[in-house]
Amino acid sequence: MRPIQEEIYNAVKDLCESKGYQLVLDRASGTNIIFANPAIDISDEVLVKMGYAK
């Protein structure tokens, strides 16, 4: 599990640095997030960065 977590972390970190994001929240484990606009969801970008989507 650890190698996958590191791969995800690195993909998110690269996206944050390239796009100037200051914070990324994990909606799956963030029980205090009531609503998140799909327009700000970067899940697909992370999958592309990791090579799992085009």
N, CA, C and O atoms as a Maestro MAE file, in Angstrom:
{
 s_m_m2io_version
 :::
 2.0.0
}

f_m_ct {
 s_m_title
 :::
 protein
 m_atom[216] {
  # First column is atom index #
  i_m_mmod_type
  r_m_x_coord
  r_m_y_coord
  r_m_z_coord
  i_m_residue_number
  s_m_chain_name
  s_m_pdb_residue_name
  s_m_pdb_atom_name
  i_m_atomic_number
  :::
  1 25 0.827 -1.188 0.000 1 A "MET " " N  " 7
  2 3 0.000 0.000 0.000 1 A "MET " " CA " 6
  3 2 0.873 1.254 0.000 1 A "MET " " C  " 6
  4 15 0.519 2.252 -0.628 1 A "MET " " O  " 8
  5 25 1.971 1.215 0.674 2 A "ARG " " N  " 7
  6 3 2.851 2.382 0.800 2 A "ARG " " CA " 6
  7 2 3.345 2.921 -0.546 2 A "ARG " " C  " 6
  8 15 3.332 4.136 -0.746 2 A "ARG " " O  " 8
  9 25 3.784 2.057 -1.484 3 A "PRO " " N  " 7
  10 3 4.250 2.584 -2.772 3 A "PRO " " CA " 6
  11 2 3.153 3.328 -3.546 3 A "PRO " " C  " 6
  12 15 3.431 4.318 -4.223 3 A "PRO " " O  " 8
  13 25 1.917 2.851 -3.445 4 A "ILE " " N  " 7
  14 3 0.805 3.521 -4.121 4 A "ILE " " CA " 6
  15 2 0.545 4.876 -3.485 4 A "ILE " " C  " 6
  16 15 0.322 5.860 -4.191 4 A "ILE " " O  " 8
  17 25 0.573 4.939 -2.164 5 A "GLN " " N  " 7
  18 3 0.369 6.207 -1.468 5 A "GLN " " CA " 6
  19 2 1.444 7.216 -1.849 5 A "GLN " " C  " 6
  20 15 1.149 8.397 -2.034 5 A "GLN " " O  " 8
  21 25 2.666 6.768 -1.966 6 A "GLU " " N  " 7
  22 3 3.760 7.659 -2.360 6 A "GLU " " CA " 6
  23 2 3.595 8.141 -3.798 6 A "GLU " " C  " 6
  24 15 3.887 9.296 -4.107 6 A "GLU " " O  " 8
  25 25 3.127 7.258 -4.674 7 A "GLU " " N  " 7
  26 3 2.899 7.635 -6.069 7 A "GLU " " CA " 6
  27 2 1.800 8.700 -6.162 7 A "GLU " " C  " 6
  28 15 1.931 9.673 -6.905 7 A "GLU " " O  " 8
  29 25 0.734 8.508 -5.413 8 A "ILE " " N  " 7
  30 3 -0.352 9.491 -5.389 8 A "ILE " " CA " 6
  31 2 0.151 10.805 -4.812 8 A "ILE " " C  " 6
  32 15 -0.110 11.868 -5.375 8 A "ILE " " O  " 8
  33 25 0.863 10.747 -3.706 9 A "TYR " " N  " 7
  34 3 1.399 11.958 -3.084 9 A "TYR " " CA " 6
  35 2 2.275 12.735 -4.062 9 A "TYR " " C  " 6
  36 15 2.142 13.953 -4.184 9 A "TYR " " O  " 8
  37 25 3.162 12.041 -4.754 10 A "ASN " " N  " 7
  38 3 4.064 12.711 -5.682 10 A "ASN " " CA " 6
  39 2 3.310 13.339 -6.851 10 A "ASN " " C  " 6
  40 15 3.655 14.435 -7.292 10 A "ASN " " O  " 8
  41 25 2.283 12.655 -7.354 11 A "ALA " " N  " 7
  42 3 1.479 13.209 -8.446 11 A "ALA " " CA " 6
  43 2 0.739 14.464 -7.986 11 A "ALA " " C  " 6
  44 15 0.702 15.464 -8.701 11 A "ALA " " O  " 8
  45 25 0.158 14.408 -6.800 12 A "VAL " " N  " 7
  46 3 -0.558 15.572 -6.261 12 A "VAL " " CA " 6
  47 2 0.418 16.712 -6.004 12 A "VAL " " C  " 6
  48 15 0.124 17.865 -6.316 12 A "VAL " " O  " 8
  49 25 1.565 16.398 -5.442 13 A "LYS " " N  " 7
  50 3 2.579 17.427 -5.163 13 A "LYS " " CA " 6
  51 2 3.022 18.116 -6.450 13 A "LYS " " C  " 6
  52 15 3.128 19.342 -6.488 13 A "LYS " " O  " 8
  53 25 3.281 17.342 -7.502 14 A "ASP " " N  " 7
  54 3 3.687 17.918 -8.792 14 A "ASP " " CA " 6
  55 2 2.606 18.838 -9.353 14 A "ASP " " C  " 6
  56 15 2.903 19.929 -9.839 14 A "ASP " " O  " 8
  57 25 1.342 18.389 -9.284 15 A "LEU " " N  " 7
  58 3 0.246 19.233 -9.766 15 A "LEU " " CA " 6
  59 2 0.140 20.521 -8.954 15 A "LEU " " C  " 6
  60 15 -0.067 21.596 -9.516 15 A "LEU " " O  " 8
  61 25 0.280 20.415 -7.645 16 A "CYS " " N  " 7
  62 3 0.201 21.592 -6.787 16 A "CYS " " CA " 6
  63 2 1.298 22.596 -7.126 16 A "CYS " " C  " 6
  64 15 1.048 23.799 -7.211 16 A "CYS " " O  " 8
  65 25 2.494 22.097 -7.314 17 A "GLU " " N  " 7
  66 3 3.608 22.988 -7.632 17 A "GLU " " CA " 6
  67 2 3.429 23.631 -9.000 17 A "GLU " " C  " 6
  68 15 3.740 24.810 -9.168 17 A "GLU " " O  " 8
  69 25 2.935 22.881 -9.977 18 A "SER " " N  " 7
  70 3 2.801 23.426 -11.324 18 A "SER " " CA " 6
  71 2 1.609 24.376 -11.457 18 A "SER " " C  " 6
  72 15 1.626 25.272 -12.302 18 A "SER " " O  " 8
  73 25 0.579 24.190 -10.636 19 A "LYS " " N  " 7
  74 3 -0.629 25.023 -10.745 19 A "LYS " " CA " 6
  75 2 -0.760 26.043 -9.617 19 A "LYS " " C  " 6
  76 15 -1.690 26.850 -9.612 19 A "LYS " " O  " 8
  77 25 0.157 26.008 -8.674 20 A "GLY " " N  " 7
  78 3 0.134 26.985 -7.592 20 A "GLY " " CA " 6
  79 2 -0.911 26.712 -6.519 20 A "GLY " " C  " 6
  80 15 -1.320 27.634 -5.815 20 A "GLY " " O  " 8
  81 25 -1.349 25.471 -6.381 21 A "TYR " " N  " 7
  82 3 -2.320 25.130 -5.337 21 A "TYR " " CA " 6
  83 2 -1.640 25.168 -3.978 21 A "TYR " " C  " 6
  84 15 -0.490 24.754 -3.836 21 A "TYR " " O  " 8
  85 25 -2.353 25.663 -2.988 22 A "GLN " " N  " 7
  86 3 -1.829 25.742 -1.632 22 A "GLN " " CA " 6
  87 2 -2.328 24.602 -0.749 22 A "GLN " " C  " 6
  88 15 -1.728 24.300 0.283 22 A "GLN " " O  " 8
  89 25 -3.426 23.974 -1.158 23 A "LEU " " N  " 7
  90 3 -4.052 22.958 -0.308 23 A "LEU " " CA " 6
  91 2 -4.828 21.982 -1.180 23 A "LEU " " C  " 6
  92 15 -5.509 22.392 -2.120 23 A "LEU " " O  " 8
  93 25 -4.729 20.697 -0.873 24 A "VAL " " N  " 7
  94 3 -5.539 19.667 -1.519 24 A "VAL " " CA " 6
  95 2 -6.152 18.826 -0.412 24 A "VAL " " C  " 6
  96 15 -5.453 18.342 0.478 24 A "VAL " " O  " 8
  97 25 -7.464 18.659 -0.478 25 A "LEU " " N  " 7
  98 3 -8.179 17.877 0.520 25 A "LEU " " CA " 6
  99 2 -8.582 16.530 -0.055 25 A "LEU " " C  " 6
  100 15 -8.923 16.422 -1.232 25 A "LEU " " O  " 8
  101 25 -8.539 15.506 0.782 26 A "ASP " " N  " 7
  102 3 -8.992 14.174 0.403 26 A "ASP " " CA " 6
  103 2 -10.452 14.048 0.814 26 A "ASP " " C  " 6
  104 15 -10.764 13.809 1.981 26 A "ASP " " O  " 8
  105 25 -11.335 14.211 -0.155 27 A "ARG " " N  " 7
  106 3 -12.767 14.186 0.145 27 A "ARG " " CA " 6
  107 2 -13.216 12.808 0.625 27 A "ARG " " C  " 6
  108 15 -14.175 12.708 1.391 27 A "ARG " " O  " 8
  109 25 -12.544 11.751 0.190 28 A "ALA " " N  " 7
  110 3 -12.929 10.395 0.590 28 A "ALA " " CA " 6
  111 2 -12.761 10.181 2.090 28 A "ALA " " C  " 6
  112 15 -13.566 9.485 2.708 28 A "ALA " " O  " 8
  113 25 -11.734 10.767 2.679 29 A "SER " " N  " 7
  114 3 -11.519 10.571 4.116 29 A "SER " " CA " 6
  115 2 -11.868 11.816 4.922 29 A "SER " " C  " 6
  116 15 -11.808 11.795 6.151 29 A "SER " " O  " 8
  117 25 -12.228 12.893 4.246 30 A "GLY " " N  " 7
  118 3 -12.564 14.137 4.935 30 A "GLY " " CA " 6
  119 2 -14.023 14.168 5.326 30 A "GLY " " C  " 6
  120 15 -14.858 14.694 4.591 30 A "GLY " " O  " 8
  121 25 -14.331 13.611 6.469 31 A "THR " " N  " 7
  122 3 -15.734 13.537 6.901 31 A "THR " " CA " 6
  123 2 -16.316 14.902 7.230 31 A "THR " " C  " 6
  124 15 -17.535 15.030 7.354 31 A "THR " " O  " 8
  125 25 -15.490 15.917 7.374 32 A "ASN " " N  " 7
  126 3 -15.985 17.247 7.685 32 A "ASN " " CA " 6
  127 2 -16.251 18.087 6.450 32 A "ASN " " C  " 6
  128 15 -16.673 19.237 6.571 32 A "ASN " " O  " 8
  129 25 -16.015 17.543 5.271 33 A "ILE " " N  " 7
  130 3 -16.298 18.267 4.045 33 A "ILE " " CA " 6
  131 2 -17.759 18.006 3.687 33 A "ILE " " C  " 6
  132 15 -18.146 16.878 3.385 33 A "ILE " " O  " 8
  133 25 -18.551 19.056 3.725 34 A "ILE " " N  " 7
  134 3 -19.977 18.923 3.462 34 A "ILE " " CA " 6
  135 2 -20.258 18.914 1.960 34 A "ILE " " C  " 6
  136 15 -21.075 18.127 1.482 34 A "ILE " " O  " 8
  137 25 -19.580 19.790 1.220 35 A "PHE " " N  " 7
  138 3 -19.782 19.881 -0.226 35 A "PHE " " CA " 6
  139 2 -18.493 20.340 -0.874 35 A "PHE " " C  " 6
  140 15 -17.773 21.177 -0.329 35 A "PHE " " O  " 8
  141 25 -18.207 19.787 -2.041 36 A "ALA " " N  " 7
  142 3 -17.068 20.234 -2.840 36 A "ALA " " CA " 6
  143 2 -17.533 20.361 -4.282 36 A "ALA " " C  " 6
  144 15 -18.060 19.408 -4.856 36 A "ALA " " O  " 8
  145 25 -17.343 21.518 -4.856 37 A "ASN " " N  " 7
  146 3 -17.735 21.762 -6.232 37 A "ASN " " CA " 6
  147 2 -16.905 20.869 -7.155 37 A "ASN " " C  " 6
  148 15 -15.677 20.872 -7.066 37 A "ASN " " O  " 8
  149 25 -17.544 20.115 -8.030 38 A "PRO " " N  " 7
  150 3 -16.808 19.243 -8.950 38 A "PRO " " CA " 6
  151 2 -15.831 20.009 -9.850 38 A "PRO " " C  " 6
  152 15 -14.892 19.414 -10.379 38 A "PRO " " O  " 8
  153 25 -16.032 21.286 -10.025 39 A "ALA " " N  " 7
  154 3 -15.137 22.088 -10.868 39 A "ALA " " CA " 6
  155 2 -13.729 22.178 -10.285 39 A "ALA " " C  " 6
  156 15 -12.778 22.439 -11.021 39 A "ALA " " O  " 8
  157 25 -13.580 21.968 -8.987 40 A "ILE " " N  " 7
  158 3 -12.258 22.059 -8.361 40 A "ILE " " CA " 6
  159 2 -11.655 20.685 -8.069 40 A "ILE " " C  " 6
  160 15 -10.602 20.583 -7.439 40 A "ILE " " O  " 8
  161 25 -12.324 19.638 -8.527 41 A "ASP " " N  " 7
  162 3 -11.855 18.268 -8.314 41 A "ASP " " CA " 6
  163 2 -10.691 17.977 -9.271 41 A "ASP " " C  " 6
  164 15 -10.854 18.080 -10.487 41 A "ASP " " O  " 8
  165 25 -9.525 17.618 -8.738 42 A "ILE " " N  " 7
  166 3 -8.354 17.337 -9.577 42 A "ILE " " CA " 6
  167 2 -8.070 15.832 -9.687 42 A "ILE " " C  " 6
  168 15 -6.986 15.437 -10.116 42 A "ILE " " O  " 8
  169 25 -9.032 15.000 -9.305 43 A "SER " " N  " 7
  170 3 -8.833 13.550 -9.331 43 A "SER " " CA " 6
  171 2 -8.417 13.054 -10.714 43 A "SER " " C  " 6
  172 15 -7.493 12.250 -10.834 43 A "SER " " O  " 8
  173 25 -9.092 13.528 -11.751 44 A "ASP " " N  " 7
  174 3 -8.754 13.083 -13.103 44 A "ASP " " CA " 6
  175 2 -7.346 13.510 -13.501 44 A "ASP " " C  " 6
  176 15 -6.630 12.761 -14.165 44 A "ASP " " O  " 8
  177 25 -6.953 14.705 -13.098 45 A "GLU " " N  " 7
  178 3 -5.599 15.181 -13.405 45 A "GLU " " CA " 6
  179 2 -4.546 14.330 -12.707 45 A "GLU " " C  " 6
  180 15 -3.489 14.058 -13.275 45 A "GLU " " O  " 8
  181 25 -4.831 13.910 -11.481 46 A "VAL " " N  " 7
  182 3 -3.904 13.048 -10.748 46 A "VAL " " CA " 6
  183 2 -3.783 11.696 -11.454 46 A "VAL " " C  " 6
  184 15 -2.681 11.168 -11.596 46 A "VAL " " O  " 8
  185 25 -4.909 11.139 -11.894 47 A "LEU " " N  " 7
  186 3 -4.869 9.858 -12.612 47 A "LEU " " CA " 6
  187 2 -4.078 9.965 -13.911 47 A "LEU " " C  " 6
  188 15 -3.336 9.047 -14.262 47 A "LEU " " O  " 8
  189 25 -4.230 11.074 -14.624 48 A "VAL " " N  " 7
  190 3 -3.453 11.283 -15.852 48 A "VAL " " CA " 6
  191 2 -1.968 11.365 -15.514 48 A "VAL " " C  " 6
  192 15 -1.139 10.753 -16.188 48 A "VAL " " O  " 8
  193 25 -1.636 12.115 -14.477 49 A "LYS " " N  " 7
  194 3 -0.250 12.280 -14.051 49 A "LYS " " CA " 6
  195 2 0.388 10.931 -13.691 49 A "LYS " " C  " 6
  196 15 1.575 10.705 -13.927 49 A "LYS " " O  " 8
  197 25 -0.432 10.043 -13.113 50 A "MET " " N  " 7
  198 3 0.059 8.731 -12.723 50 A "MET " " CA " 6
  199 2 0.051 7.732 -13.880 50 A "MET " " C  " 6
  200 15 0.574 6.626 -13.743 50 A "MET " " O  " 8
  201 25 -0.533 8.107 -15.008 51 A "GLY " " N  " 7
  202 3 -0.574 7.233 -16.158 51 A "GLY " " CA " 6
  203 2 -1.737 6.275 -16.210 51 A "GLY " " C  " 6
  204 15 -1.712 5.315 -16.980 51 A "GLY " " O  " 8
  205 25 -2.766 6.516 -15.402 52 A "TYR " " N  " 7
  206 3 -3.927 5.639 -15.363 52 A "TYR " " CA " 6
  207 2 -5.094 6.126 -16.212 52 A "TYR " " C  " 6
  208 15 -6.100 5.428 -16.336 52 A "TYR " " O  " 8
  209 25 -4.975 7.294 -16.787 53 A "ALA " " N  " 7
  210 3 -6.045 7.854 -17.625 53 A "ALA " " CA " 6
  211 2 -5.409 8.765 -18.654 53 A "ALA " " C  " 6
  212 15 -4.251 9.161 -18.520 53 A "ALA " " O  " 8
  213 25 -6.180 9.097 -19.693 54 A "LYS " " N  " 7
  214 3 -5.690 9.992 -20.750 54 A "LYS " " CA " 6
  215 2 -6.459 11.274 -20.775 54 A "LYS " " C  " 6
  216 15 -6.182 12.144 -21.601 54 A "LYS " " O  " 8
  :::
 }
 m_bond[215] {
  # First column is bond index #
  i_m_from
  i_m_to
  i_m_order
  :::
  1 1 2 1
  2 2 3 1
  3 3 4 2
  4 3 5 1
  5 5 6 1
  6 6 7 1
  7 7 8 2
  8 7 9 1
  9 9 10 1
  10 10 11 1
  11 11 12 2
  12 11 13 1
  13 13 14 1
  14 14 15 1
  15 15 16 2
  16 15 17 1
  17 17 18 1
  18 18 19 1
  19 19 20 2
  20 19 21 1
  21 21 22 1
  22 22 23 1
  23 23 24 2
  24 23 25 1
  25 25 26 1
  26 26 27 1
  27 27 28 2
  28 27 29 1
  29 29 30 1
  30 30 31 1
  31 31 32 2
  32 31 33 1
  33 33 34 1
  34 34 35 1
  35 35 36 2
  36 35 37 1
  37 37 38 1
  38 38 39 1
  39 39 40 2
  40 39 41 1
  41 41 42 1
  42 42 43 1
  43 43 44 2
  44 43 45 1
  45 45 46 1
  46 46 47 1
  47 47 48 2
  48 47 49 1
  49 49 50 1
  50 50 51 1
  51 51 52 2
  52 51 53 1
  53 53 54 1
  54 54 55 1
  55 55 56 2
  56 55 57 1
  57 57 58 1
  58 58 59 1
  59 59 60 2
  60 59 61 1
  61 61 62 1
  62 62 63 1
  63 63 64 2
  64 63 65 1
  65 65 66 1
  66 66 67 1
  67 67 68 2
  68 67 69 1
  69 69 70 1
  70 70 71 1
  71 71 72 2
  72 71 73 1
  73 73 74 1
  74 74 75 1
  75 75 76 2
  76 75 77 1
  77 77 78 1
  78 78 79 1
  79 79 80 2
  80 79 81 1
  81 81 82 1
  82 82 83 1
  83 83 84 2
  84 83 85 1
  85 85 86 1
  86 86 87 1
  87 87 88 2
  88 87 89 1
  89 89 90 1
  90 90 91 1
  91 91 92 2
  92 91 93 1
  93 93 94 1
  94 94 95 1
  95 95 96 2
  96 95 97 1
  97 97 98 1
  98 98 99 1
  99 99 100 2
  100 99 101 1
  101 101 102 1
  102 102 103 1
  103 103 104 2
  104 103 105 1
  105 105 106 1
  106 106 107 1
  107 107 108 2
  108 107 109 1
  109 109 110 1
  110 110 111 1
  111 111 112 2
  112 111 113 1
  113 113 114 1
  114 114 115 1
  115 115 116 2
  116 115 117 1
  117 117 118 1
  118 118 119 1
  119 119 120 2
  120 119 121 1
  121 121 122 1
  122 122 123 1
  123 123 124 2
  124 123 125 1
  125 125 126 1
  126 126 127 1
  127 127 128 2
  128 127 129 1
  129 129 130 1
  130 130 131 1
  131 131 132 2
  132 131 133 1
  133 133 134 1
  134 134 135 1
  135 135 136 2
  136 135 137 1
  137 137 138 1
  138 138 139 1
  139 139 140 2
  140 139 141 1
  141 141 142 1
  142 142 143 1
  143 143 144 2
  144 143 145 1
  145 145 146 1
  146 146 147 1
  147 147 148 2
  148 147 149 1
  149 149 150 1
  150 150 151 1
  151 151 152 2
  152 151 153 1
  153 153 154 1
  154 154 155 1
  155 155 156 2
  156 155 157 1
  157 157 158 1
  158 158 159 1
  159 159 160 2
  160 159 161 1
  161 161 162 1
  162 162 163 1
  163 163 164 2
  164 163 165 1
  165 165 166 1
  166 166 167 1
  167 167 168 2
  168 167 169 1
  169 169 170 1
  170 170 171 1
  171 171 172 2
  172 171 173 1
  173 173 174 1
  174 174 175 1
  175 175 176 2
  176 175 177 1
  177 177 178 1
  178 178 179 1
  179 179 180 2
  180 179 181 1
  181 181 182 1
  182 182 183 1
  183 183 184 2
  184 183 185 1
  185 185 186 1
  186 186 187 1
  187 187 188 2
  188 187 189 1
  189 189 190 1
  190 190 191 1
  191 191 192 2
  192 191 193 1
  193 193 194 1
  194 194 195 1
  195 195 196 2
  196 195 197 1
  197 197 198 1
  198 198 199 1
  199 199 200 2
  200 199 201 1
  201 201 202 1
  202 202 203 1
  203 203 204 2
  204 203 205 1
  205 205 206 1
  206 206 207 1
  207 207 208 2
  208 207 209 1
  209 209 210 1
  210 210 211 1
  211 211 212 2
  212 211 213 1
  213 213 214 1
  214 214 215 1
  215 215 216 2
  :::
 }
}
